[in-house]
Amino acid sequence: MFGSFSGNNWQSGNDWGENLLDTVASQSIARLFSECEHIDVNIRCNPPSKLLQGAIDGFKMQGRNMVIRQQFPVAEMSFETDAVAIDPGSVLAGQLKLKQPTQALARVVLSEAGLTRSFEADLVKARLQNLDLDGLTGNWALSLVSFEDVSMKLGADTNVTIAATAKGVDCPALPLKFTTQVSVKRRRKIEFGTPTLHLDDVPAAHRRDAKSLIDAMMLLLNDMVDLDRFDLDGITLRLNRLETEGSNLVFGGYAQVEHFPRPGQSGKG
């Protein structure tokens, strides 16, 4: 279900062309998400008559409480461009078409609760269950392994504490917990650094197994979080930095906008 939209009114007269562009832009952005509580679109075009030539001074979108592909929550997302050239005829047809790709400054905020919820997504669970892992010993080496009940807790200085339960046939369920620092790699991947292990809740006889399982889980995580797997329709995100702010993980970078979603396309898939 989509929530409310609001847009920028350039002047008290509320020119019909401006209102139409505002509405079309809001609806186009909303198609990126399977759920969206609120989107605010602010399009700068002064004088408004430039719209007839398809010239826009700038475009800014701010959204909150959105969901990508039905299972990946985003607490906040914003894009802001400089001048953009659009096809003015497309607006009359209820679409927003760019004459050429454009770049936008981007900011994405993921909450601690949203990150934990993401581990329940089908795409993620499939990569964490029934795994034939190398480097394990005893019954663990003979069993398929699953990592379940995964949660994340954010700390200062981009530190993240991850907890999970490792399960295998004829193996005791082991609680895993470790703290690692996250960073951006090649502008599109999230990399987890060398972990600090928390093994107090693991029986002494199984701590070696727990260490091996954490190493295996780290390899999985570092291979999993690649933004190219989660691209929005027509928009590719690239990250320059990340930081933790309380219970939020905040990313800054840019978005390459090739096109806006067309009617019939959405982030529901």
C-alpha positions as CSV (number, residue, x, y, z in Angstrom):
1,M,0.0,0.0,0.0
2,F,1.3,3.4,-0.9
3,G,1.0,6.2,1.6
4,S,0.8,10.0,1.1
5,F,2.6,12.1,-1.5
6,S,3.3,15.8,-1.2
7,G,5.1,18.1,-3.6
8,N,6.4,21.5,-4.2
9,N,4.1,24.4,-5.2
10,W,6.2,26.9,-7.1
11,Q,3.8,29.8,-6.9
12,S,0.4,30.6,-5.4
13,G,-1.2,30.3,-8.8
14,N,-0.4,26.6,-8.9
15,D,0.1,26.4,-12.6
16,W,-1.6,23.2,-14.0
17,G,1.6,22.1,-15.7
18,E,3.5,22.3,-12.4
19,N,0.9,20.3,-10.5
20,L,0.8,17.7,-13.2
21,L,4.6,17.3,-13.2
22,D,4.6,17.1,-9.4
23,T,1.9,14.4,-9.4
24,V,3.6,12.3,-12.2
25,A,7.0,12.5,-10.5
26,S,5.5,11.4,-7.2
27,Q,3.7,8.4,-8.8
28,S,6.9,7.5,-10.8
29,I,9.0,7.4,-7.6
30,A,6.4,5.4,-5.7
31,R,6.6,2.6,-8.3
32,L,10.1,1.9,-7.1
33,F,8.7,0.5,-3.9
34,S,6.3,-2.3,-2.9
35,E,5.3,-0.2,0.2
36,C,5.8,3.5,0.9
37,E,4.5,5.5,3.8
38,H,5.4,9.0,2.5
39,I,7.2,10.6,-0.5
40,D,7.9,14.3,-0.9
41,V,8.9,15.5,-4.3
42,N,10.3,19.0,-4.8
43,I,10.9,20.0,-8.4
44,R,12.6,23.4,-9.1
45,C,11.7,25.1,-12.4
46,N,12.0,28.9,-12.6
47,P,10.4,30.3,-14.5
48,P,7.8,27.5,-14.8
49,S,7.6,28.2,-18.6
50,K,10.9,26.3,-19.0
51,L,8.9,23.1,-18.4
52,L,7.5,23.5,-22.0
53,Q,11.1,22.9,-23.2
54,G,11.6,20.0,-20.7
55,A,14.1,22.0,-18.6
56,I,14.1,21.5,-14.9
57,D,16.5,23.3,-12.5
58,G,16.6,20.4,-10.0
59,F,14.8,17.5,-8.6
60,K,14.7,16.4,-4.9
61,M,12.9,13.3,-3.5
62,Q,12.6,12.4,0.2
63,G,10.8,9.3,1.3
64,R,10.4,7.4,4.5
65,N,9.3,3.9,5.6
66,M,9.6,2.2,2.3
67,V,10.0,-1.5,1.3
68,I,11.9,-2.8,-1.7
69,R,10.8,-6.1,-3.2
70,Q,8.3,-6.6,-0.4
71,Q,10.9,-7.7,2.1
72,F,13.7,-5.1,2.4
73,P,12.8,-2.1,4.6
74,V,14.3,1.3,4.1
75,A,13.8,3.9,6.8
76,E,14.6,6.9,4.7
77,M,15.9,7.6,1.2
78,S,16.6,10.8,-0.6
79,F,17.9,11.9,-4.1
80,E,18.8,15.3,-5.3
81,T,19.8,16.3,-8.8
82,D,21.0,19.5,-10.5
83,A,19.5,20.5,-13.9
84,V,17.5,17.7,-15.6
85,A,16.2,17.5,-19.2
86,I,12.9,15.6,-19.5
87,D,10.5,14.9,-22.4
88,P,7.6,17.3,-21.7
89,G,5.3,15.2,-23.8
90,S,5.7,12.2,-21.5
91,V,4.3,14.2,-18.6
92,L,1.0,14.6,-20.5
93,A,0.9,10.9,-20.9
94,G,1.3,10.3,-17.2
95,Q,5.0,9.4,-17.3
96,L,8.3,11.0,-16.6
97,K,11.0,10.3,-19.2
98,L,14.5,11.6,-19.1
99,K,16.2,12.9,-22.3
100,Q,19.5,11.6,-21.0
101,P,20.7,9.8,-17.8
102,T,21.4,11.9,-14.8
103,Q,23.2,11.6,-11.5
104,A,21.8,12.5,-8.1
105,L,23.3,12.8,-4.6
106,A,21.8,10.0,-2.6
107,R,21.3,9.2,1.1
108,V,19.9,6.0,2.4
109,V,19.0,5.2,6.0
110,L,18.5,1.6,7.2
111,S,17.2,1.0,10.7
112,E,18.5,-1.7,13.1
113,A,15.0,-3.3,13.0
114,G,14.9,-3.1,9.2
115,L,18.3,-4.8,8.9
116,T,17.2,-7.6,11.1
117,R,14.0,-8.0,9.2
118,S,16.0,-8.3,5.9
119,F,17.5,-11.5,7.1
120,E,14.0,-13.1,6.9
121,A,13.7,-12.2,3.2
122,D,13.5,-15.3,0.9
123,L,16.5,-14.1,-1.1
124,V,18.7,-13.9,2.0
125,K,17.4,-17.0,3.8
126,A,18.2,-19.1,0.7
127,R,21.8,-18.2,1.1
128,L,22.0,-19.0,4.8
129,Q,20.3,-22.4,5.0
130,N,21.2,-26.0,4.1
131,L,24.8,-25.1,3.3
132,D,27.7,-27.5,2.7
133,L,30.5,-25.6,4.3
134,D,34.3,-26.2,4.2
135,G,36.6,-26.0,7.2
136,L,34.2,-27.6,9.8
137,T,35.0,-30.7,11.8
138,G,33.2,-33.7,13.4
139,N,29.4,-33.9,12.8
140,W,29.4,-30.3,11.5
141,A,31.6,-31.4,8.6
142,L,29.1,-34.1,7.7
143,S,26.0,-32.0,8.0
144,L,24.3,-29.3,6.0
145,V,24.4,-26.1,8.1
146,S,21.8,-23.3,8.5
147,F,22.1,-19.9,10.2
148,E,18.8,-18.8,11.7
149,D,17.4,-16.1,13.9
150,V,19.9,-13.6,12.6
151,S,19.8,-10.1,14.2
152,M,21.9,-7.0,14.0
153,K,22.6,-4.4,16.6
154,L,24.4,-1.2,15.6
155,G,27.1,0.5,17.7
156,A,29.4,3.5,17.4
157,D,32.0,4.0,14.7
158,T,30.3,1.6,12.2
159,N,30.5,-1.3,14.5
160,V,27.8,-4.0,14.1
161,T,27.1,-6.9,16.5
162,I,25.5,-9.9,14.7
163,A,23.8,-12.7,16.5
164,A,22.6,-16.0,15.0
165,T,21.9,-19.7,15.8
166,A,23.8,-22.3,13.9
167,K,21.9,-25.6,13.3
168,G,23.0,-28.9,11.8
169,V,21.8,-32.5,11.7
170,D,23.1,-34.4,14.8
171,C,24.8,-31.2,16.0
172,P,23.9,-29.1,19.0
173,A,22.3,-25.7,18.1
174,L,25.0,-23.1,18.8
175,P,24.5,-19.4,19.6
176,L,26.8,-17.3,17.6
177,K,27.6,-13.7,18.4
178,F,30.4,-11.4,17.1
179,T,31.1,-7.7,16.5
180,T,32.6,-6.4,13.3
181,Q,33.1,-3.1,11.6
182,V,31.4,-2.5,8.3
183,S,32.8,-0.4,5.4
184,V,32.2,0.3,1.8
185,K,34.1,-1.7,-0.8
186,R,34.3,-0.7,-4.5
187,R,31.3,1.7,-3.9
188,R,28.8,-1.1,-4.2
189,K,29.6,-3.8,-1.6
190,I,29.4,-3.7,2.2
191,E,32.4,-5.4,3.7
192,F,32.5,-6.9,7.2
193,G,35.9,-6.7,8.9
194,T,37.7,-9.1,11.2
195,P,35.2,-10.1,13.9
196,T,35.5,-9.9,17.7
197,L,33.9,-13.1,19.0
198,H,31.5,-13.3,22.0
199,L,31.6,-17.0,23.1
200,D,30.4,-16.7,26.7
201,D,27.1,-18.5,25.8
202,V,28.8,-21.3,23.9
203,P,29.8,-24.5,25.9
204,A,33.6,-24.7,26.1
205,A,33.6,-28.1,24.2
206,H,32.0,-26.4,21.2
207,R,33.8,-23.1,21.0
208,R,36.2,-24.3,18.3
209,D,33.1,-25.2,16.2
210,A,31.6,-21.8,17.0
211,K,34.7,-20.0,15.7
212,S,34.7,-22.0,12.5
213,L,31.0,-21.3,12.0
214,I,31.4,-17.6,12.5
215,D,34.3,-17.6,10.0
216,A,32.0,-19.3,7.5
217,M,29.2,-16.9,8.1
218,M,31.5,-13.9,7.6
219,L,32.4,-15.2,4.2
220,L,28.8,-15.6,3.3
221,L,27.9,-12.0,4.5
222,N,30.8,-10.5,2.6
223,D,29.7,-12.2,-0.6
224,M,26.0,-11.3,-0.1
225,V,25.7,-7.6,0.4
226,D,26.2,-6.3,-3.1
227,L,24.0,-3.4,-4.2
228,D,23.8,-4.6,-7.7
229,R,21.5,-7.4,-6.5
230,F,19.1,-4.8,-5.1
231,D,19.0,-2.2,-7.8
232,L,15.8,-0.2,-8.2
233,D,14.3,-0.1,-11.6
234,G,16.4,2.4,-13.6
235,I,18.4,3.6,-10.7
236,T,21.9,2.3,-9.7
237,L,23.2,3.2,-6.3
238,R,26.9,3.8,-5.6
239,L,28.2,4.5,-2.1
240,N,31.0,6.8,-0.9
241,R,30.6,6.5,2.8
242,L,28.7,5.0,5.6
243,E,28.3,5.7,9.3
244,T,26.2,4.6,12.3
245,E,23.9,7.1,13.9
246,G,22.2,5.6,17.0
247,S,20.1,2.6,15.8
248,N,20.5,3.6,12.1
249,L,23.0,2.8,9.4
250,V,23.4,5.8,7.1
251,F,24.8,5.6,3.6
252,G,25.9,8.5,1.4
253,G,26.8,8.4,-2.3
254,Y,25.1,9.0,-5.6
255,A,22.5,7.4,-7.8
256,Q,22.8,7.0,-11.6
257,V,19.3,7.5,-12.9
258,E,18.8,5.9,-16.3
259,H,15.0,6.2,-16.4
260,F,12.0,6.5,-14.0
261,P,9.8,3.4,-13.6
262,R,7.0,3.2,-16.2
263,P,3.4,2.3,-15.5
264,G,3.1,-1.4,-14.9
265,Q,6.7,-1.6,-13.4
266,S,7.3,-1.4,-9.6
267,G,9.4,-2.6,-6.8
268,K,6.9,-5.3,-5.9
269,G,8.8,-8.1,-7.7
